[in-house]
Amino acid sequence: MSDSYLKKILMKLKKGGLIVASASKNGGYQLARPIGAISIKDVFTALQQLTDDQLELSHLDQYIFPDPNHVAQSEQEISQAFHQAFAAFYDQLDQFKLDHLLKEDAVGTIDWAE
């Protein structure tokens, strides 16, 4: 992984409030919250920066169907279906905490000088 790509990921995680950076001699990055308080949803949304209100419809159907009420109703139904799907997706990700991925003795620090 390139240094620039890693920095982009770290900046997204920092902007998402998941990590903090220290610019001191012994600085670096560390979690902003306890690992058990960070979910996969937190990581996903920080990296993807996508929310369900960013769903944009192309409105191509207005050129196919002459009835604007039909178009508006159909778009509303599609938007609602996506909203419900995103809500269920994010609820599932929010239940999965990062500490679930680690063995009990695996949490620690790395001494990069060694």
N, CA, C and O atoms as a Tinker XYZ file with bonds, in Angstrom:
   456  protein
     1  N      0.860000   -1.170000    0.000000    73     2
     2  CA     0.000000    0.000000    0.000000    64     1     3
     3  C      0.909000    1.236000    0.000000    63     2     4     5
     4  O      1.864000    1.308000    0.772000    81     3
     5  N      0.616000    2.167000   -0.836000    73     3     6
     6  CA     1.451000    3.364000   -0.915000    64     5     7
     7  C      1.239000    4.260000    0.296000    63     6     8     9
     8  O      0.189000    4.234000    0.937000    81     7
     9  N      2.247000    5.041000    0.587000    73     7    10
    10  CA     2.197000    5.973000    1.718000    64     9    11
    11  C      1.064000    6.986000    1.541000    63    10    12    13
    12  O      0.361000    7.306000    2.499000    81    11
    13  N      0.889000    7.486000    0.326000    73    11    14
    14  CA    -0.153000    8.494000    0.084000    64    13    15
    15  C     -1.553000    7.909000    0.273000    63    14    16    17
    16  O     -2.441000    8.582000    0.797000    81    15
    17  N     -1.755000    6.650000   -0.155000    73    15    18
    18  CA    -3.062000    6.010000    0.009000    64    17    19
    19  C     -3.358000    5.772000    1.489000    63    18    20    21
    20  O     -4.479000    5.993000    1.946000    81    19
    21  N     -2.357000    5.324000    2.227000    73    19    22
    22  CA    -2.520000    5.111000    3.663000    64    21    23
    23  C     -2.868000    6.422000    4.360000    63    22    24    25
    24  O     -3.722000    6.445000    5.246000    81    23
    25  N     -2.221000    7.496000    3.972000    73    23    26
    26  CA    -2.509000    8.808000    4.573000    64    25    27
    27  C     -3.944000    9.244000    4.275000    63    26    28    29
    28  O     -4.595000    9.841000    5.132000    81    27
    29  N     -4.437000    8.956000    3.086000    73    27    30
    30  CA    -5.828000    9.284000    2.746000    64    29    31
    31  C     -6.798000    8.518000    3.642000    63    30    32    33
    32  O     -7.783000    9.079000    4.121000    81    31
    33  N     -6.515000    7.240000    3.863000    73    31    34
    34  CA    -7.371000    6.425000    4.732000    64    33    35
    35  C     -7.338000    6.955000    6.156000    63    34    36    37
    36  O     -8.379000    7.094000    6.798000    81    35
    37  N     -6.139000    7.251000    6.649000    73    35    38
    38  CA    -6.011000    7.774000    8.011000    64    37    39
    39  C     -6.731000    9.112000    8.169000    63    38    40    41
    40  O     -7.334000    9.370000    9.211000    81    39
    41  N     -6.674000    9.950000    7.161000    73    39    42
    42  CA    -7.376000   11.241000    7.225000    64    41    43
    43  C     -8.890000   11.035000    7.262000    63    42    44    45
    44  O     -9.590000   11.756000    7.973000    81    43
    45  N     -9.398000   10.075000    6.516000    73    43    46
    46  CA   -10.841000    9.780000    6.550000    64    45    47
    47  C    -11.248000    9.268000    7.928000    63    46    48    49
    48  O    -12.287000    9.657000    8.460000    81    47
    49  N    -10.417000    8.388000    8.505000    73    47    50
    50  CA   -10.717000    7.862000    9.839000    64    49    51
    51  C    -10.648000    8.961000   10.888000    63    50    52    53
    52  O    -11.435000    8.977000   11.835000    81    51
    53  N     -9.701000    9.882000   10.716000    73    51    54
    54  CA    -9.588000   11.016000   11.646000    64    53    55
    55  C    -10.789000   11.939000   11.500000    63    54    56    57
    56  O    -11.381000   12.353000   12.497000    81    55
    57  N    -11.147000   12.260000   10.278000    73    55    58
    58  CA   -12.309000   13.117000   10.027000    64    57    59
    59  C    -13.593000   12.464000   10.553000    63    58    60    61
    60  O    -14.512000   13.155000   10.993000    81    59
    61  N    -13.647000   11.141000   10.505000    73    59    62
    62  CA   -14.796000   10.400000   11.015000    64    61    63
    63  C    -14.806000   10.258000   12.533000    63    62    64    65
    64  O    -15.732000    9.674000   13.095000    81    63
    65  N    -13.780000   10.791000   13.201000    73    63    66
    66  CA   -13.722000   10.756000   14.653000    64    65    67
    67  C    -13.314000    9.410000   15.241000    63    66    68    69
    68  O    -13.559000    9.142000   16.417000    81    67
    69  N    -12.695000    8.565000   14.425000    73    67    70
    70  CA   -12.319000    7.243000   14.906000    64    69    71
    71  C    -10.890000    7.186000   15.439000    63    70    72    73
    72  O    -10.579000    6.363000   16.301000    81    71
    73  N    -10.024000    8.054000   14.931000    73    71    74
    74  CA    -8.650000    8.094000   15.407000    64    73    75
    75  C     -8.250000    9.535000   15.691000    63    74    76    77
    76  O     -8.879000   10.476000   15.206000    81    75
    77  N     -7.209000    9.691000   16.475000    73    75    78
    78  CA    -6.619000   10.998000   16.732000    64    77    79
    79  C     -5.146000   10.914000   16.347000    63    78    80    81
    80  O     -4.529000    9.851000   16.418000    81    79
    81  N     -4.606000   12.037000   15.944000    73    79    82
    82  CA    -3.210000   12.093000   15.521000    64    81    83
    83  C     -2.415000   12.951000   16.492000    63    82    84    85
    84  O     -2.896000   13.964000   17.001000    81    83
    85  N     -1.203000   12.521000   16.730000    73    83    86
    86  CA    -0.286000   13.284000   17.563000    64    85    87
    87  C      0.954000   13.563000   16.731000    63    86    88    89
    88  O      1.543000   12.644000   16.164000    81    87
    89  N      1.350000   14.817000   16.656000    73    87    90
    90  CA     2.473000   15.202000   15.804000    64    89    91
    91  C      3.786000   15.298000   16.564000    63    90    92    93
    92  O      4.755000   15.850000   16.042000    81    91
    93  N      3.843000   14.780000   17.772000    73    91    94
    94  CA     5.066000   14.854000   18.566000    64    93    95
    95  C      6.111000   13.858000   18.064000    63    94    96    97
    96  O      5.856000   13.082000   17.143000    81    95
    97  N      7.290000   13.895000   18.685000    73    95    98
    98  CA     8.380000   12.993000   18.311000    64    97    99
    99  C      7.950000   11.534000   18.399000    63    98   100   101
   100  O      8.293000   10.733000   17.529000    81    99
   101  N      7.218000   11.191000   19.419000    73    99   102
   102  CA     6.726000    9.825000   19.594000    64   101   103
   103  C      5.275000    9.701000   19.148000    63   102   104   105
   104  O      4.559000    8.794000   19.573000    81   103
   105  N      4.856000   10.610000   18.299000    73   103   106
   106  CA     3.465000   10.664000   17.877000    64   105   107
   107  C      3.063000    9.570000   16.924000    63   106   108   109
   108  O      3.822000    8.643000   16.640000    81   107
   109  N      1.874000    9.702000   16.450000    73   107   110
   110  CA     1.303000    8.724000   15.543000    64   109   111
   111  C     -0.204000    8.790000   15.637000    63   110   112   113
   112  O     -0.768000    9.843000   15.934000    81   111
   113  N     -0.845000    7.695000   15.392000    73   111   114
   114  CA    -2.301000    7.621000   15.433000    64   113   115
   115  C     -2.734000    6.639000   16.509000    63   114   116   117
   116  O     -2.074000    5.632000   16.761000    81   115
   117  N     -3.855000    6.957000   17.134000    73   115   118
   118  CA    -4.454000    6.027000   18.089000    64   117   119
   119  C     -5.963000    6.167000   18.020000    63   118   120   121
   120  O     -6.489000    7.156000   17.509000    81   119
   121  N     -6.645000    5.168000   18.540000    73   119   122
   122  CA    -8.103000    5.198000   18.521000    64   121   123
   123  C     -8.622000    6.357000   19.362000    63   122   124   125
   124  O     -8.079000    6.656000   20.425000    81   123
   125  N     -9.657000    6.994000   18.889000    73   123   126
   126  CA   -10.259000    8.123000   19.597000    64   125   127
   127  C    -11.215000    7.658000   20.688000    63   126   128   129
   128  O    -11.551000    8.422000   21.593000    81   127
   129  N    -11.647000    6.417000   20.602000    73   127   130
   130  CA   -12.579000    5.829000   21.572000    64   129   131
   131  C    -12.115000    4.418000   21.889000    63   130   132   133
   132  O    -11.283000    3.862000   21.171000    81   131
   133  N    -12.641000    3.837000   22.951000    73   131   134
   134  CA   -12.317000    2.433000   23.210000    64   133   135
   135  C    -12.743000    1.567000   22.023000    63   134   136   137
   136  O    -13.755000    1.846000   21.380000    81   135
   137  N    -11.982000    0.531000   21.739000    73   135   138
   138  CA   -12.250000   -0.305000   20.567000    64   137   139
   139  C    -13.641000   -0.937000   20.618000    63   138   140   141
   140  O    -14.252000   -1.171000   19.575000    81   139
   141  N    -14.139000   -1.212000   21.810000    73   139   142
   142  CA   -15.469000   -1.787000   21.946000    64   141   143
   143  C    -16.591000   -0.811000   21.656000    63   142   144   145
   144  O    -17.753000   -1.203000   21.551000    81   143
   145  N    -16.240000    0.475000   21.526000    73   143   146
   146  CA   -17.237000    1.505000   21.217000    64   145   147
   147  C    -17.230000    1.889000   19.742000    63   146   148   149
   148  O    -17.965000    2.783000   19.323000    81   147
   149  N    -16.398000    1.211000   18.960000    73   147   150
   150  CA   -16.311000    1.505000   17.521000    64   149   151
   151  C    -16.898000    0.327000   16.763000    63   150   152   153
   152  O    -16.482000   -0.817000   16.949000    81   151
   153  N    -17.864000    0.616000   15.910000    73   151   154
   154  CA   -18.521000   -0.442000   15.141000    64   153   155
   155  C    -18.018000   -0.456000   13.695000    63   154   156   157
   156  O    -17.365000    0.476000   13.226000    81   155
   157  N    -18.345000   -1.533000   13.024000    73   155   158
   158  CA   -18.036000   -1.621000   11.594000    64   157   159
   159  C    -18.767000   -0.505000   10.838000    63   158   160   161
   160  O    -18.257000    0.005000    9.841000    81   159
   161  N    -19.950000   -0.129000   11.307000    73   159   162
   162  CA   -20.676000    0.975000   10.683000    64   161   163
   163  C    -19.864000    2.259000   10.762000    63   162   164   165
   164  O    -19.800000    3.012000    9.790000    81   163
   165  N    -19.240000    2.517000   11.914000    73   163   166
   166  CA   -18.423000    3.715000   12.069000    64   165   167
   167  C    -17.297000    3.744000   11.039000    63   166   168   169
   168  O    -17.039000    4.770000   10.410000    81   167
   169  N    -16.634000    2.604000   10.878000    73   167   170
   170  CA   -15.527000    2.514000    9.914000    64   169   171
   171  C    -16.053000    2.650000    8.492000    63   170   172   173
   172  O    -15.490000    3.387000    7.683000    81   171
   173  N    -17.124000    1.944000    8.193000    73   171   174
   174  CA   -17.708000    1.979000    6.848000    64   173   175
   175  C    -18.105000    3.404000    6.453000    63   174   176   177
   176  O    -17.766000    3.872000    5.366000    81   175
   177  N    -18.822000    4.085000    7.343000    73   175   178
   178  CA   -19.278000    5.435000    6.995000    64   177   179
   179  C    -18.116000    6.412000    6.913000    63   178   180   181
   180  O    -18.148000    7.338000    6.103000    81   179
   181  N    -17.082000    6.223000    7.745000    73   179   182
   182  CA   -15.912000    7.106000    7.668000    64   181   183
   183  C    -15.172000    6.924000    6.344000    63   182   184   185
   184  O    -14.718000    7.896000    5.741000    81   183
   185  N    -15.057000    5.682000    5.900000    73   183   186
   186  CA   -14.322000    5.417000    4.665000    64   185   187
   187  C    -15.151000    5.664000    3.414000    63   186   188   189
   188  O    -14.623000    6.137000    2.408000    81   187
   189  N    -16.428000    5.355000    3.463000    73   187   190
   190  CA   -17.276000    5.511000    2.285000    64   189   191
   191  C    -17.837000    6.913000    2.150000    63   190   192   193
   192  O    -18.054000    7.402000    1.042000    81   191
   193  N    -18.066000    7.549000    3.269000    73   191   194
   194  CA   -18.671000    8.875000    3.303000    64   193   195
   195  C    -19.943000    8.920000    2.451000    63   194   196   197
   196  O    -20.149000    9.831000    1.649000    81   195
   197  N    -20.775000    7.920000    2.652000    73   195   198
   198  CA   -22.037000    7.804000    1.926000    64   197   199
   199  C    -23.159000    7.633000    2.933000    63   198   200   201
   200  O    -23.057000    6.818000    3.850000    81   199
   201  N    -24.204000    8.382000    2.771000    73   199   202
   202  CA   -25.368000    8.226000    3.623000    64   201   203
   203  C    -26.587000    8.018000    2.752000    63   202   204   205
   204  O    -26.560000    8.288000    1.551000    81   203
   205  N    -27.655000    7.538000    3.362000    73   203   206
   206  CA   -28.851000    7.244000    2.574000    64   205   207
   207  C    -29.511000    8.498000    2.023000    63   206   208   209
   208  O    -30.321000    8.399000    1.102000    81   207
   209  N    -29.190000    9.694000    2.561000    73   207   210
   210  CA   -29.800000   10.882000    1.960000    64   209   211
   211  C    -29.026000   11.354000    0.742000    63   210   212   213
   212  O    -29.387000   12.365000    0.139000    81   211
   213  N    -27.975000   10.647000    0.368000    73   211   214
   214  CA   -27.239000   11.015000   -0.831000    64   213   215
   215  C    -27.736000   10.246000   -2.058000    63   214   216   217
   216  O    -27.173000   10.373000   -3.146000    81   215
   217  N    -28.771000    9.465000   -1.881000    73   215   218
   218  CA   -29.340000    8.725000   -2.998000    64   217   219
   219  C    -29.962000    9.714000   -3.977000    63   218   220   221
   220  O    -30.833000   10.505000   -3.615000    81   219
   221  N    -29.502000    9.655000   -5.216000    73   219   222
   222  CA   -30.030000   10.558000   -6.239000    64   221   223
   223  C    -30.621000    9.724000   -7.368000    63   222   224   225
   224  O    -29.977000    8.817000   -7.896000    81   223
   225  N    -31.830000   10.043000   -7.717000    73   223   226
   226  CA   -32.482000    9.366000   -8.830000    64   225   227
   227  C    -32.237000   10.154000  -10.110000    63   226   228   229
   228  O    -32.133000   11.380000  -10.091000    81   227
   229  N    -32.147000    9.434000  -11.214000    73   227   230
   230  CA   -31.821000   10.091000  -12.490000    64   229   231
   231  C    -33.019000   10.789000  -13.123000    63   230   232   233
   232  O    -32.841000   11.637000  -13.997000    81   231
   233  N    -34.221000   10.455000  -12.706000    73   231   234
   234  CA   -35.465000   11.023000  -13.240000    64   233   235
   235  C    -35.682000   10.667000  -14.711000    63   234   236   237
   236  O    -36.401000   11.368000  -15.424000    81   235
   237  N    -35.061000    9.577000  -15.162000    73   235   238
   238  CA   -35.275000    9.139000  -16.543000    64   237   239
   239  C    -36.719000    8.725000  -16.789000    63   238   240   241
   240  O    -37.217000    8.796000  -17.912000    81   239
   241  N    -37.384000    8.291000  -15.721000    73   239   242
   242  CA   -38.762000    7.824000  -15.893000    64   241   243
   243  C    -39.710000    8.927000  -16.345000    63   242   244   245
   244  O    -40.760000    8.637000  -16.917000    81   243
   245  N    -39.362000   10.173000  -16.101000    73   243   246
   246  CA   -40.246000   11.261000  -16.544000    64   245   247
   247  C    -40.304000   11.359000  -18.071000    63   246   248   249
   248  O    -41.229000   11.949000  -18.629000    81   247
   249  N    -39.305000   10.773000  -18.737000    73   247   250
   250  CA   -39.311000   10.774000  -20.199000    64   249   251
   251  C    -40.067000    9.562000  -20.758000    63   250   252   253
   252  O    -40.422000    9.533000  -21.937000    81   251
   253  N    -40.306000    8.576000  -19.911000    73   251   254
   254  CA   -40.990000    7.360000  -20.344000    64   253   255
   255  C    -42.481000    7.431000  -20.037000    63   254   256   257
   256  O    -43.316000    7.073000  -20.869000    81   255
   257  N    -42.810000    7.902000  -18.817000    73   255   258
   258  CA   -44.206000    7.944000  -18.389000    64   257   259
   259  C    -44.723000    9.378000  -18.463000    63   258   260   261
   260  O    -44.117000   10.285000  -17.893000    81   259
   261  N    -45.820000    9.586000  -19.151000    73   259   262
   262  CA   -46.328000   10.952000  -19.326000    64   261   263
   263  C    -47.008000   11.514000  -18.069000    63   262   264   265
   264  O    -47.194000   12.726000  -17.963000    81   263
   265  N    -47.378000   10.655000  -17.125000    73   263   266
   266  CA   -48.110000   11.105000  -15.935000    64   265   267
   267  C    -47.113000   11.494000  -14.831000    63   266   268   269
   268  O    -46.482000   10.614000  -14.246000    81   267
   269  N    -46.961000   12.798000  -14.535000    73   267   270
   270  CA   -45.991000   13.226000  -13.514000    64   269   271
   271  C    -46.327000   12.707000  -12.117000    63   270   272   273
   272  O    -45.430000   12.510000  -11.297000    81   271
   273  N    -47.614000   12.487000  -11.842000    73   271   274
   274  CA   -47.993000   11.937000  -10.535000    64   273   275
   275  C    -47.481000   10.505000  -10.370000    63   274   276   277
   276  O    -47.019000   10.111000   -9.299000    81   275
   277  N    -47.575000    9.744000  -11.451000    73   275   278
   278  CA   -47.061000    8.372000  -11.426000    64   277   279
   279  C    -45.550000    8.379000  -11.180000    63   278   280   281
   280  O    -45.045000    7.584000  -10.387000    81   279
   281  N    -44.841000    9.263000  -11.850000    73   279   282
   282  CA   -43.388000    9.376000  -11.704000    64   281   283
   283  C    -43.037000    9.744000  -10.267000    63   282   284   285
   284  O    -42.170000    9.112000   -9.663000    81   283
   285  N    -43.695000   10.752000   -9.716000    73   283   286
   286  CA   -43.411000   11.198000   -8.354000    64   285   287
   287  C    -43.692000   10.085000   -7.342000    63   286   288   289
   288  O    -42.903000    9.868000   -6.423000    81   287
   289  N    -44.795000    9.394000   -7.505000    73   287   290
   290  CA   -45.151000    8.306000   -6.595000    64   289   291
   291  C    -44.123000    7.170000   -6.686000    63   290   292   293
   292  O    -43.698000    6.627000   -5.666000    81   291
   293  N    -43.737000    6.826000   -7.892000    73   291   294
   294  CA   -42.752000    5.753000   -8.081000    64   293   295
   295  C    -41.406000    6.122000   -7.463000    63   294   296   297
   296  O    -40.772000    5.299000   -6.804000    81   295
   297  N    -40.980000    7.345000   -7.677000    73   295   298
   298  CA   -39.710000    7.789000   -7.100000    64   297   299
   299  C    -39.771000    7.788000   -5.572000    63   298   300   301
   300  O    -38.795000    7.441000   -4.907000    81   299
   301  N    -40.909000    8.175000   -5.026000    73   299   302
   302  CA   -41.083000    8.165000   -3.571000    64   301   303
   303  C    -40.986000    6.732000   -3.034000    63   302   304   305
   304  O    -40.352000    6.495000   -2.006000    81   303
   305  N    -41.611000    5.788000   -3.725000    73   303   306
   306  CA   -41.564000    4.388000   -3.299000    64   305   307
   307  C    -40.137000    3.840000   -3.368000    63   306   308   309
   308  O    -39.700000    3.124000   -2.467000    81   307
   309  N    -39.424000    4.174000   -4.426000    73   307   310
   310  CA   -38.036000    3.721000   -4.561000    64   309   311
   311  C    -37.170000    4.332000   -3.459000    63   310   312   313
   312  O    -36.371000    3.635000   -2.834000    81   311
   313  N    -37.330000    5.616000   -3.227000    73   311   314
   314  CA   -36.557000    6.284000   -2.179000    64   313   315
   315  C    -36.827000    5.666000   -0.814000    63   314   316   317
   316  O    -35.902000    5.460000   -0.029000    81   315
   317  N    -38.070000    5.374000   -0.536000    73   315   318
   318  CA   -38.430000    4.769000    0.743000    64   317   319
   319  C    -37.821000    3.373000    0.875000    63   318   320   321
   320  O    -37.330000    3.013000    1.945000    81   319
   321  N    -37.849000    2.588000   -0.197000    73   319   322
   322  CA   -37.267000    1.245000   -0.164000    64   321   323
   323  C    -35.763000    1.320000    0.115000    63   322   324   325
   324  O    -35.243000    0.548000    0.920000    81   323
   325  N    -35.065000    2.250000   -0.549000    73   323   326
   326  CA   -33.630000    2.413000   -0.305000    64   325   327
   327  C    -33.361000    2.907000    1.108000    63   326   328   329
   328  O    -32.416000    2.451000    1.752000    81   327
   329  N    -34.172000    3.825000    1.596000    73   327   330
   330  CA   -34.010000    4.330000    2.959000    64   329   331
   331  C    -34.129000    3.189000    3.968000    63   330   332   333
   332  O    -33.318000    3.086000    4.888000    81   331
   333  N    -35.128000    2.342000    3.799000    73   331   334
   334  CA   -35.315000    1.202000    4.707000    64   333   335
   335  C    -34.163000    0.204000    4.590000    63   334   336   337
   336  O    -33.717000   -0.355000    5.591000    81   335
   337  N    -33.688000   -0.014000    3.373000    73   335   338
   338  CA   -32.571000   -0.944000    3.171000    64   337   339
   339  C    -31.294000   -0.407000    3.818000    63   338   340   341
   340  O    -30.579000   -1.150000    4.491000    81   339
   341  N    -31.004000    0.888000    3.614000    73   339   342
   342  CA   -29.831000    1.493000    4.257000    64   341   343
   343  C    -29.946000    1.425000    5.773000    63   342   344   345
   344  O    -28.960000    1.132000    6.450000    81   343
   345  N    -31.123000    1.689000    6.316000    73   343   346
   346  CA   -31.321000    1.659000    7.767000    64   345   347
   347  C    -31.039000    0.258000    8.316000    63   346   348   349
   348  O    -30.365000    0.116000    9.336000    81   347
   349  N    -31.549000   -0.767000    7.649000    73   347   350
   350  CA   -31.308000   -2.144000    8.092000    64   349   351
   351  C    -29.827000   -2.505000    7.964000    63   350   352   353
   352  O    -29.271000   -3.158000    8.847000    81   351
   353  N    -29.194000   -2.089000    6.883000    73   351   354
   354  CA   -27.770000   -2.342000    6.650000    64   353   355
   355  C    -26.931000   -1.690000    7.750000    63   354   356   357
   356  O    -26.074000   -2.338000    8.351000    81   355
   357  N    -27.182000   -0.406000    8.008000    73   355   358
   358  CA   -26.418000    0.312000    9.023000    64   357   359
   359  C    -26.695000   -0.216000   10.426000    63   358   360   361
   360  O    -25.786000   -0.250000   11.255000    81   359
   361  N    -27.926000   -0.629000   10.711000    73   359   362
   362  CA   -28.240000   -1.220000   12.019000    64   361   363
   363  C    -27.430000   -2.489000   12.241000    63   362   364   365
   364  O    -26.906000   -2.712000   13.332000    81   363
   365  N    -27.326000   -3.315000   11.215000    73   363   366
   366  CA   -26.559000   -4.560000   11.329000    64   365   367
   367  C    -25.074000   -4.255000   11.539000    63   366   368   369
   368  O    -24.438000   -4.869000   12.396000    81   367
   369  N    -24.519000   -3.326000   10.780000    73   367   370
   370  CA   -23.106000   -2.968000   10.938000    64   369   371
   371  C    -22.830000   -2.342000   12.300000    63   370   372   373
   372  O    -21.759000   -2.541000   12.872000    81   371
   373  N    -23.788000   -1.590000   12.815000    73   371   374
   374  CA   -23.609000   -0.910000   14.097000    64   373   375
   375  C    -23.533000   -1.901000   15.252000    63   374   376   377
   376  O    -22.935000   -1.594000   16.283000    81   375
   377  N    -24.117000   -3.065000   15.104000    73   375   378
   378  CA   -24.097000   -4.072000   16.160000    64   377   379
   379  C    -22.756000   -4.811000   16.230000    63   378   380   381
   380  O    -22.458000   -5.452000   17.237000    81   379
   381  N    -21.954000   -4.728000   15.177000    73   379   382
   382  CA   -20.688000   -5.446000   15.107000    64   381   383
   383  C    -19.559000   -4.515000   15.526000    63   382   384   385
   384  O    -19.161000   -3.635000   14.763000    81   383
   385  N    -19.041000   -4.707000   16.735000    73   383   386
   386  CA   -17.983000   -3.859000   17.278000    64   385   387
   387  C    -16.612000   -4.430000   16.925000    63   386   388   389
   388  O    -16.448000   -5.642000   16.787000    81   387
   389  N    -15.632000   -3.542000   16.783000    73   387   390
   390  CA   -14.295000   -3.957000   16.367000    64   389   391
   391  C    -13.625000   -4.901000   17.353000    63   390   392   393
   392  O    -12.837000   -5.755000   16.947000    81   391
   393  N    -13.924000   -4.765000   18.645000    73   391   394
   394  CA   -13.269000   -5.642000   19.614000    64   393   395
   395  C    -13.656000   -7.102000   19.415000    63   394   396   397
   396  O    -12.969000   -7.997000   19.907000    81   395
   397  N    -14.738000   -7.347000   18.708000    73   395   398
   398  CA   -15.148000   -8.717000   18.402000    64   397   399
   399  C    -14.130000   -9.399000   17.485000    63   398   400   401
   400  O    -14.029000  -10.626000   17.478000    81   399
   401  N    -13.381000   -8.616000   16.718000    73   399   402
   402  CA   -12.421000   -9.155000   15.763000    64   401   403
   403  C    -11.087000   -9.530000   16.405000    63   402   404   405
   404  O    -10.275000  -10.218000   15.786000    81   403
   405  N    -10.855000   -9.082000   17.643000    73   403   406
   406  CA    -9.565000   -9.294000   18.278000    64   405   407
   407  C     -9.618000  -10.373000   19.343000    63   406   408   409
   408  O    -10.627000  -10.552000   20.024000    81   407
   409  N     -8.508000  -11.089000   19.472000    73   407   410
   410  CA    -8.365000  -11.992000   20.598000    64   409   411
   411  C     -8.117000  -11.134000   21.823000    63   410   412   413
   412  O     -7.638000  -10.006000   21.710000    81   411
   413  N     -8.435000  -11.655000   22.975000    73   411   414
   414  CA    -8.306000  -10.880000   24.203000    64   413   415
   415  C     -6.884000  -10.372000   24.412000    63   414   416   417
   416  O     -6.700000   -9.245000   24.871000    81   415
   417  N     -5.883000  -11.171000   24.091000    73   415   418
   418  CA    -4.492000  -10.761000   24.315000    64   417   419
   419  C     -3.867000  -10.073000   23.099000    63   418   420   421
   420  O     -2.661000   -9.828000   23.093000    81   419
   421  N     -4.655000   -9.756000   22.074000    73   419   422
   422  CA    -4.117000   -9.181000   20.847000    64   421   423
   423  C     -4.046000   -7.654000   20.877000    63   422   424   425
   424  O     -3.370000   -7.054000   20.041000    81   423
   425  N     -4.730000   -7.022000   21.820000    73   423   426
   426  CA    -4.745000   -5.557000   21.853000    64   425   427
   427  C     -3.467000   -5.072000   22.502000    63   426   428   429
   428  O     -3.096000   -5.534000   23.581000    81   427
   429  N     -2.796000   -4.143000   21.849000    73   427   430
   430  CA    -1.556000   -3.609000   22.387000    64   429   431
   431  C     -0.989000   -2.559000   21.468000    63   430   432   433
   432  O     -1.696000   -1.981000   20.643000    81   431
   433  N      0.290000   -2.321000   21.621000    73   431   434
   434  CA     0.955000   -1.337000   20.782000    64   433   435
   435  C      2.119000   -2.004000   20.055000    63   434   436   437
   436  O      2.585000   -3.073000   20.447000    81   435
   437  N      2.565000   -1.368000   19.016000    73   435   438
   438  CA     3.700000   -1.864000   18.245000    64   437   439
   439  C      4.863000   -0.912000   18.454000    63   438   440   441
   440  O      4.713000    0.299000   18.297000    81   439
   441  N      6.014000   -1.449000   18.804000    73   439   442
   442  CA     7.219000   -0.635000   18.935000    64   441   443
   443  C      7.932000   -0.650000   17.585000    63   442   444   445
   444  O      8.653000   -1.597000   17.271000    81   443
   445  N      7.736000    0.371000   16.809000    73   443   446
   446  CA     8.280000    0.417000   15.451000    64   445   447
   447  C      9.803000    0.569000   15.441000    63   446   448   449
   448  O     10.439000    0.332000   14.413000    81   447
   449  N     10.395000    0.963000   16.578000    73   447   450
   450  CA    11.833000    1.123000   16.658000    64   449   451
   451  C     12.550000   -0.240000   16.666000    63   450   452   453
   452  O     13.723000   -0.325000   16.301000    81   451
   453  N     11.853000   -1.292000   17.078000    73   451   454
   454  CA    12.476000   -2.626000   17.144000    64   453   455
   455  C     12.602000   -3.273000   15.795000    63   454   456
   456  O     13.104000   -4.392000   15.692000    81   455
